[in-house]
Amino acid sequence: MLATAAACGDGVTIPGRAAGYYRLVSVNGQPLPYVSPPSVGLAYLQIWRGDLVLRSNGTFRHGLGGNVGFGFVVDGTYRVSNGELELSDSPLGVAVSAQLSGDSLRVIHFGPADNDLIFTYRRAQLAPSTFPGNRYRLRAINGRTAEPLVAYDTTIGEHRSVAYVNYDTLEFSDAVFFRRHRAESEVGYTNGQATLVGSSEWTTWGAYESRPGSVVLFHYSPPPLIPIRDSLAVASDTLVRRTALITGIHEERYTRP
């Protein structure tokens, strides 16, 4: 996900100065969203978001949103030596270097056919959280609370279709990242006989931003039919998603376990 860049400065930078939240602001000098030119060799590579948290204990978390090979987060450790910031990606065992200058962080990602991508991050302030807790579970859909939760129940002629949400959880970390894990199934009934139509389970990562009375989720790589931007209202210790459908408002409520 990240690759080598030139060393920075001559002085020694202590980890405390490097720690903080950095937001991706440009790729190859182009503000986000970045769309690659045809000469890069990838058909319309898109990068719409990047987030990097350098924790004061020497660990980091990095997330990148785009349409090719992204959509997840990487955890690892980092250190500062002789003015160079080195990040060690624990799952892959890859050490990369970055140039840290003031509030800016410059990283080079080696692209195809020697077409490198220069990622520029800038230190940013995080808004205070508007909701308590860091883990929520879907507990109600349109007022229905019996599990598995019924997403919809439709009958057309002699055929009945019922969609269930087996579980859906939201976990928040570092005042920046979220992880959503959801499992669904659908059962069809014909002449009273039930058959499993299908089932799916997926996990998606992204970044979130606290707003007055709401929290906005920005998926790094959303599953089908899930928008990149997803807004939930904050009501005490409950997160509420309301989606306008042809059949009316679809409401999902998450509460802390």
Contacts in CASP RR format, 6 or more apart in sequence:
PFRMAT RR
TARGET T0000
AUTHOR 0000-0000-0000
METHOD contacts of the structure
MODEL  1
MLATAAACGDGVTIPGRAAGYYRLVSVNGQPLPYVSPPSVGLAYLQIWRG
DLVLRSNGTFRHGLGGNVGFGFVVDGTYRVSNGELELSDSPLGVAVSAQL
SGDSLRVIHFGPADNDLIFTYRRAQLAPSTFPGNRYRLRAINGRTAEPLV
AYDTTIGEHRSVAYVNYDTLEFSDAVFFRRHRAESEVGYTNGQATLVGSS
EWTTWGAYESRPGSVVLFHYSPPPLIPIRDSLAVASDTLVRRTALITGIH
EERYTRP
1 62 0 8 1.000
1 63 0 8 1.000
1 64 0 8 1.000
1 70 0 8 1.000
1 74 0 8 1.000
1 89 0 8 1.000
1 109 0 8 1.000
2 62 0 8 1.000
2 87 0 8 1.000
2 89 0 8 1.000
2 94 0 8 1.000
2 96 0 8 1.000
2 98 0 8 1.000
2 107 0 8 1.000
2 109 0 8 1.000
2 119 0 8 1.000
3 96 0 8 1.000
3 107 0 8 1.000
3 108 0 8 1.000
3 109 0 8 1.000
3 110 0 8 1.000
3 116 0 8 1.000
4 96 0 8 1.000
4 97 0 8 1.000
4 108 0 8 1.000
4 110 0 8 1.000
5 96 0 8 1.000
5 97 0 8 1.000
5 98 0 8 1.000
5 99 0 8 1.000
5 106 0 8 1.000
5 107 0 8 1.000
5 108 0 8 1.000
5 118 0 8 1.000
6 97 0 8 1.000
6 99 0 8 1.000
7 82 0 8 1.000
7 83 0 8 1.000
7 84 0 8 1.000
7 97 0 8 1.000
7 99 0 8 1.000
8 83 0 8 1.000
8 84 0 8 1.000
8 85 0 8 1.000
8 98 0 8 1.000
8 99 0 8 1.000
8 100 0 8 1.000
8 101 0 8 1.000
9 83 0 8 1.000
9 101 0 8 1.000
10 83 0 8 1.000
11 82 0 8 1.000
11 83 0 8 1.000
12 80 0 8 1.000
12 82 0 8 1.000
12 83 0 8 1.000
13 80 0 8 1.000
13 83 0 8 1.000
13 85 0 8 1.000
13 100 0 8 1.000
14 80 0 8 1.000
15 56 0 8 1.000
15 58 0 8 1.000
15 78 0 8 1.000
15 79 0 8 1.000
15 80 0 8 1.000
16 56 0 8 1.000
18 54 0 8 1.000
18 78 0 8 1.000
18 80 0 8 1.000
18 85 0 8 1.000
18 100 0 8 1.000
19 54 0 8 1.000
19 55 0 8 1.000
19 56 0 8 1.000
19 58 0 8 1.000
20 53 0 8 1.000
20 54 0 8 1.000
20 55 0 8 1.000
20 56 0 8 1.000
20 123 0 8 1.000
21 51 0 8 1.000
21 52 0 8 1.000
21 53 0 8 1.000
21 54 0 8 1.000
21 123 0 8 1.000
21 124 0 8 1.000
21 125 0 8 1.000
21 126 0 8 1.000
21 174 0 8 1.000
21 175 0 8 1.000
21 176 0 8 1.000
22 51 0 8 1.000
22 52 0 8 1.000
22 53 0 8 1.000
22 54 0 8 1.000
22 105 0 8 1.000
22 121 0 8 1.000
22 122 0 8 1.000
22 123 0 8 1.000
22 124 0 8 1.000
23 50 0 8 1.000
23 51 0 8 1.000
23 52 0 8 1.000
23 121 0 8 1.000
23 122 0 8 1.000
23 123 0 8 1.000
23 124 0 8 1.000
24 32 0 8 1.000
24 47 0 8 1.000
24 49 0 8 1.000
24 50 0 8 1.000
24 51 0 8 1.000
24 52 0 8 1.000
24 64 0 8 1.000
24 119 0 8 1.000
24 120 0 8 1.000
24 121 0 8 1.000
25 31 0 8 1.000
25 32 0 8 1.000
25 120 0 8 1.000
25 121 0 8 1.000
25 122 0 8 1.000
26 32 0 8 1.000
26 34 0 8 1.000
26 119 0 8 1.000
26 120 0 8 1.000
27 34 0 8 1.000
27 47 0 8 1.000
27 117 0 8 1.000
27 118 0 8 1.000
27 119 0 8 1.000
27 120 0 8 1.000
28 34 0 8 1.000
28 117 0 8 1.000
28 118 0 8 1.000
29 118 0 8 1.000
29 120 0 8 1.000
32 47 0 8 1.000
32 48 0 8 1.000
32 49 0 8 1.000
32 50 0 8 1.000
33 46 0 8 1.000
33 47 0 8 1.000
33 48 0 8 1.000
34 45 0 8 1.000
34 46 0 8 1.000
34 47 0 8 1.000
34 48 0 8 1.000
35 44 0 8 1.000
35 45 0 8 1.000
35 46 0 8 1.000
36 42 0 8 1.000
36 44 0 8 1.000
36 45 0 8 1.000
36 46 0 8 1.000
39 115 0 8 1.000
40 111 0 8 1.000
40 112 0 8 1.000
40 113 0 8 1.000
40 115 0 8 1.000
41 112 0 8 1.000
41 113 0 8 1.000
41 115 0 8 1.000
42 68 0 8 1.000
42 112 0 8 1.000
44 67 0 8 1.000
45 67 0 8 1.000
45 68 0 8 1.000
46 66 0 8 1.000
46 67 0 8 1.000
46 68 0 8 1.000
47 64 0 8 1.000
47 65 0 8 1.000
47 66 0 8 1.000
47 70 0 8 1.000
48 65 0 8 1.000
48 66 0 8 1.000
48 228 0 8 1.000
49 64 0 8 1.000
49 65 0 8 1.000
49 66 0 8 1.000
49 206 0 8 1.000
49 207 0 8 1.000
49 218 0 8 1.000
49 220 0 8 1.000
50 62 0 8 1.000
50 63 0 8 1.000
50 64 0 8 1.000
50 65 0 8 1.000
50 121 0 8 1.000
50 207 0 8 1.000
50 220 0 8 1.000
51 62 0 8 1.000
51 63 0 8 1.000
51 64 0 8 1.000
51 176 0 8 1.000
51 177 0 8 1.000
51 206 0 8 1.000
51 207 0 8 1.000
52 60 0 8 1.000
52 61 0 8 1.000
52 62 0 8 1.000
52 63 0 8 1.000
52 105 0 8 1.000
52 121 0 8 1.000
53 60 0 8 1.000
53 61 0 8 1.000
53 62 0 8 1.000
53 174 0 8 1.000
53 176 0 8 1.000
53 177 0 8 1.000
54 60 0 8 1.000
54 78 0 8 1.000
55 61 0 8 1.000
55 174 0 8 1.000
58 77 0 8 1.000
58 78 0 8 1.000
58 79 0 8 1.000
59 75 0 8 1.000
59 76 0 8 1.000
59 77 0 8 1.000
59 78 0 8 1.000
60 75 0 8 1.000
60 76 0 8 1.000
60 77 0 8 1.000
60 78 0 8 1.000
60 87 0 8 1.000
61 73 0 8 1.000
61 74 0 8 1.000
61 75 0 8 1.000
61 76 0 8 1.000
61 173 0 8 1.000
61 174 0 8 1.000
61 176 0 8 1.000
61 177 0 8 1.000
62 73 0 8 1.000
62 74 0 8 1.000
62 75 0 8 1.000
62 87 0 8 1.000
63 70 0 8 1.000
63 71 0 8 1.000
63 72 0 8 1.000
63 73 0 8 1.000
63 74 0 8 1.000
63 177 0 8 1.000
63 205 0 8 1.000
63 206 0 8 1.000
63 207 0 8 1.000
63 220 0 8 1.000
64 70 0 8 1.000
64 71 0 8 1.000
64 220 0 8 1.000
65 71 0 8 1.000
65 206 0 8 1.000
65 220 0 8 1.000
65 221 0 8 1.000
66 220 0 8 1.000
66 221 0 8 1.000
67 221 0 8 1.000
69 221 0 8 1.000
70 220 0 8 1.000
70 221 0 8 1.000
71 204 0 8 1.000
71 205 0 8 1.000
71 206 0 8 1.000
71 219 0 8 1.000
71 220 0 8 1.000
71 221 0 8 1.000
72 205 0 8 1.000
72 220 0 8 1.000
72 221 0 8 1.000
73 177 0 8 1.000
73 205 0 8 1.000
73 206 0 8 1.000
73 220 0 8 1.000
74 89 0 8 1.000
74 91 0 8 1.000
74 92 0 8 1.000
75 90 0 8 1.000
75 91 0 8 1.000
76 87 0 8 1.000
76 88 0 8 1.000
76 89 0 8 1.000
76 90 0 8 1.000
77 87 0 8 1.000
77 88 0 8 1.000
77 90 0 8 1.000
78 85 0 8 1.000
78 86 0 8 1.000
78 87 0 8 1.000
78 88 0 8 1.000
79 85 0 8 1.000
79 86 0 8 1.000
79 88 0 8 1.000
80 86 0 8 1.000
80 100 0 8 1.000
83 100 0 8 1.000
84 97 0 8 1.000
84 98 0 8 1.000
84 99 0 8 1.000
85 97 0 8 1.000
85 98 0 8 1.000
85 99 0 8 1.000
85 100 0 8 1.000
85 105 0 8 1.000
86 95 0 8 1.000
86 96 0 8 1.000
86 97 0 8 1.000
86 98 0 8 1.000
87 95 0 8 1.000
87 96 0 8 1.000
87 97 0 8 1.000
87 98 0 8 1.000
88 94 0 8 1.000
88 95 0 8 1.000
89 95 0 8 1.000
89 96 0 8 1.000
96 107 0 8 1.000
98 105 0 8 1.000
98 106 0 8 1.000
98 107 0 8 1.000
99 105 0 8 1.000
99 106 0 8 1.000
99 107 0 8 1.000
100 106 0 8 1.000
102 123 0 8 1.000
103 122 0 8 1.000
103 123 0 8 1.000
104 120 0 8 1.000
104 121 0 8 1.000
104 122 0 8 1.000
104 123 0 8 1.000
105 120 0 8 1.000
105 121 0 8 1.000
105 122 0 8 1.000
105 123 0 8 1.000
106 118 0 8 1.000
106 119 0 8 1.000
106 120 0 8 1.000
106 121 0 8 1.000
107 118 0 8 1.000
107 119 0 8 1.000
107 121 0 8 1.000
108 116 0 8 1.000
108 117 0 8 1.000
108 118 0 8 1.000
108 119 0 8 1.000
109 116 0 8 1.000
109 117 0 8 1.000
109 118 0 8 1.000
109 119 0 8 1.000
110 116 0 8 1.000
111 117 0 8 1.000
126 175 0 8 1.000
126 176 0 8 1.000
127 209 0 8 1.000
127 210 0 8 1.000
127 211 0 8 1.000
128 210 0 8 1.000
129 175 0 8 1.000
129 210 0 8 1.000
130 210 0 8 1.000
130 211 0 8 1.000
130 212 0 8 1.000
130 213 0 8 1.000
130 214 0 8 1.000
130 215 0 8 1.000
130 234 0 8 1.000
131 210 0 8 1.000
131 215 0 8 1.000
131 234 0 8 1.000
131 237 0 8 1.000
131 239 0 8 1.000
132 237 0 8 1.000
132 256 0 8 1.000
133 172 0 8 1.000
133 237 0 8 1.000
133 256 0 8 1.000
134 171 0 8 1.000
134 172 0 8 1.000
134 173 0 8 1.000
135 169 0 8 1.000
135 170 0 8 1.000
135 171 0 8 1.000
135 172 0 8 1.000
135 256 0 8 1.000
135 257 0 8 1.000
136 169 0 8 1.000
136 170 0 8 1.000
136 171 0 8 1.000
136 239 0 8 1.000
136 254 0 8 1.000
136 255 0 8 1.000
136 256 0 8 1.000
136 257 0 8 1.000
137 167 0 8 1.000
137 168 0 8 1.000
137 169 0 8 1.000
137 170 0 8 1.000
137 254 0 8 1.000
137 255 0 8 1.000
137 256 0 8 1.000
137 257 0 8 1.000
138 149 0 8 1.000
138 165 0 8 1.000
138 167 0 8 1.000
138 168 0 8 1.000
138 169 0 8 1.000
138 182 0 8 1.000
138 252 0 8 1.000
138 253 0 8 1.000
138 254 0 8 1.000
139 145 0 8 1.000
139 149 0 8 1.000
139 253 0 8 1.000
139 254 0 8 1.000
139 255 0 8 1.000
140 149 0 8 1.000
140 251 0 8 1.000
140 252 0 8 1.000
140 253 0 8 1.000
141 149 0 8 1.000
141 150 0 8 1.000
141 151 0 8 1.000
141 165 0 8 1.000
141 250 0 8 1.000
141 251 0 8 1.000
141 252 0 8 1.000
141 253 0 8 1.000
142 250 0 8 1.000
142 251 0 8 1.000
143 251 0 8 1.000
143 253 0 8 1.000
144 150 0 8 1.000
147 166 0 8 1.000
148 164 0 8 1.000
148 165 0 8 1.000
148 166 0 8 1.000
148 167 0 8 1.000
148 185 0 8 1.000
149 164 0 8 1.000
149 165 0 8 1.000
150 162 0 8 1.000
150 163 0 8 1.000
150 164 0 8 1.000
151 163 0 8 1.000
151 164 0 8 1.000
151 165 0 8 1.000
151 184 0 8 1.000
151 250 0 8 1.000
152 161 0 8 1.000
152 162 0 8 1.000
152 163 0 8 1.000
152 247 0 8 1.000
153 160 0 8 1.000
153 161 0 8 1.000
153 162 0 8 1.000
153 163 0 8 1.000
154 160 0 8 1.000
154 161 0 8 1.000
154 162 0 8 1.000
155 161 0 8 1.000
158 190 0 8 1.000
158 191 0 8 1.000
159 188 0 8 1.000
159 189 0 8 1.000
159 190 0 8 1.000
160 188 0 8 1.000
160 189 0 8 1.000
160 190 0 8 1.000
160 192 0 8 1.000
161 186 0 8 1.000
161 187 0 8 1.000
161 188 0 8 1.000
161 189 0 8 1.000
161 197 0 8 1.000
162 186 0 8 1.000
162 187 0 8 1.000
162 188 0 8 1.000
162 189 0 8 1.000
163 184 0 8 1.000
163 185 0 8 1.000
163 186 0 8 1.000
164 184 0 8 1.000
164 185 0 8 1.000
164 186 0 8 1.000
164 187 0 8 1.000
165 182 0 8 1.000
165 183 0 8 1.000
165 184 0 8 1.000
166 183 0 8 1.000
166 184 0 8 1.000
166 185 0 8 1.000
167 181 0 8 1.000
167 182 0 8 1.000
167 183 0 8 1.000
168 180 0 8 1.000
168 181 0 8 1.000
168 182 0 8 1.000
168 183 0 8 1.000
168 252 0 8 1.000
168 254 0 8 1.000
169 180 0 8 1.000
169 181 0 8 1.000
169 182 0 8 1.000
170 178 0 8 1.000
170 179 0 8 1.000
170 180 0 8 1.000
170 239 0 8 1.000
170 254 0 8 1.000
171 178 0 8 1.000
171 179 0 8 1.000
171 180 0 8 1.000
171 181 0 8 1.000
172 178 0 8 1.000
172 208 0 8 1.000
173 179 0 8 1.000
175 210 0 8 1.000
176 207 0 8 1.000
176 208 0 8 1.000
177 205 0 8 1.000
177 206 0 8 1.000
177 207 0 8 1.000
177 208 0 8 1.000
178 205 0 8 1.000
178 206 0 8 1.000
178 207 0 8 1.000
178 208 0 8 1.000
178 217 0 8 1.000
179 203 0 8 1.000
179 204 0 8 1.000
179 205 0 8 1.000
179 206 0 8 1.000
180 203 0 8 1.000
180 204 0 8 1.000
180 205 0 8 1.000
180 217 0 8 1.000
180 219 0 8 1.000
181 201 0 8 1.000
181 202 0 8 1.000
181 203 0 8 1.000
182 201 0 8 1.000
182 202 0 8 1.000
182 203 0 8 1.000
183 199 0 8 1.000
183 200 0 8 1.000
183 201 0 8 1.000
184 199 0 8 1.000
184 200 0 8 1.000
184 201 0 8 1.000
185 196 0 8 1.000
185 198 0 8 1.000
185 199 0 8 1.000
185 200 0 8 1.000
186 196 0 8 1.000
186 197 0 8 1.000
186 198 0 8 1.000
186 199 0 8 1.000
187 194 0 8 1.000
187 195 0 8 1.000
187 196 0 8 1.000
187 197 0 8 1.000
188 194 0 8 1.000
188 195 0 8 1.000
188 196 0 8 1.000
188 197 0 8 1.000
189 195 0 8 1.000
202 223 0 8 1.000
204 219 0 8 1.000
204 220 0 8 1.000
204 221 0 8 1.000
204 222 0 8 1.000
204 223 0 8 1.000
204 226 0 8 1.000
205 219 0 8 1.000
205 220 0 8 1.000
205 221 0 8 1.000
206 217 0 8 1.000
206 218 0 8 1.000
206 219 0 8 1.000
206 220 0 8 1.000
207 217 0 8 1.000
207 218 0 8 1.000
207 220 0 8 1.000
208 215 0 8 1.000
208 216 0 8 1.000
208 217 0 8 1.000
208 218 0 8 1.000
209 215 0 8 1.000
209 216 0 8 1.000
209 218 0 8 1.000
213 233 0 8 1.000
213 234 0 8 1.000
214 231 0 8 1.000
214 232 0 8 1.000
214 233 0 8 1.000
214 234 0 8 1.000
215 231 0 8 1.000
215 232 0 8 1.000
215 234 0 8 1.000
215 239 0 8 1.000
216 229 0 8 1.000
216 230 0 8 1.000
216 231 0 8 1.000
216 232 0 8 1.000
217 229 0 8 1.000
217 230 0 8 1.000
217 231 0 8 1.000
217 232 0 8 1.000
218 228 0 8 1.000
218 229 0 8 1.000
218 230 0 8 1.000
219 226 0 8 1.000
219 227 0 8 1.000
219 228 0 8 1.000
219 229 0 8 1.000
219 230 0 8 1.000
222 228 0 8 1.000
230 241 0 8 1.000
231 241 0 8 1.000
232 239 0 8 1.000
232 240 0 8 1.000
232 241 0 8 1.000
232 254 0 8 1.000
233 239 0 8 1.000
233 240 0 8 1.000
233 241 0 8 1.000
233 242 0 8 1.000
234 240 0 8 1.000
237 255 0 8 1.000
237 256 0 8 1.000
238 253 0 8 1.000
238 254 0 8 1.000
238 255 0 8 1.000
239 253 0 8 1.000
239 254 0 8 1.000
239 255 0 8 1.000
240 251 0 8 1.000
240 252 0 8 1.000
240 253 0 8 1.000
240 254 0 8 1.000
241 251 0 8 1.000
241 252 0 8 1.000
241 253 0 8 1.000
241 254 0 8 1.000
242 249 0 8 1.000
242 250 0 8 1.000
242 251 0 8 1.000
242 252 0 8 1.000
243 249 0 8 1.000
243 250 0 8 1.000
243 251 0 8 1.000
243 252 0 8 1.000
244 250 0 8 1.000
END
